[in-house]
Amino acid sequence: AQKVTQAQTEISVVEKEDVTLDCVYETRDTTYYLFWYKQPPSGELVFLIRRNSFDEQNEISGRYSWNFQKSTSSFNFTITASQVVDSAVYFCALRSGGGADGLTFGKGTHLIIQP
Amino acid sequence: KAGVTQTPRYLIKTRGQQVTLSCSPISGHRSVSWYQQTPGQGLQFLFEYFSETQRNKGNFPGRFSGRQFSNSRSEMNVSTLELGDSALYLCASSPNAGGRTGELFFGEGSRLTVL
């Protein structure tokens, strides 16, 4: 069975601080996909990034960066110079290469950026 | 390009009733997935449809069902509602099905309250 763990239930930082959201996953599949989604108060989940299990390159997109390490089964997400608009619930998710069972989500991390 | 549209956005039902939720995917997307989000269980996969066929199903009782029409619009139905069915039901669409899927595009959800 697949599992995604986001140990941080809630994080509160002051604007402009850097913050890292942790994600640890479990799967027996050799081919799988990892995702990060952002859920603002409106409810819809907004896609941020997808990584496949064969691509361990870290990625940077503006103030966002992702660190994928297969050796520790982690896919962490860092926001640099956080802004109030970054406040949301962030979900890490996993999907097997075969696509069965849809996405397995972590419980989410509620990120609060204080002005 | 219009996003994923879910109707109704909010609804209240009583135990024992049934409910039908509707989802219109992004134009050109042929895959529709449904997820249930509750405070206790988080986000859980319900089912996925592609070209009018159910491809995958999550671990939910038979009271939860769905279908997809030839125009890719999808409906999900919950019969004999229970208090625990109170949740945000999220629909997501993508161009492809299964593991080859890139990101999922989510709607804002239908919030069901069962009294």
Interface residues (C-beta under 8 A of the other chain):
Chain A: T31 Y33 F35 Y37 S42 G43 E44 L45 V46 F47 R50 F91 A93 R95 S96 G97 G98 G99 A100 D101 G102 L103 T104 F105 G106 K107 G108
Chain B: G3 V4 S33 Y35 G42 L43 Q44 F45 L46 F47 E48 R55 N56 G58 L88 L90 A92 A97 G98 G99 R100 T101 G102 E103 L104 F105 F106 G107 E108 G109 R111
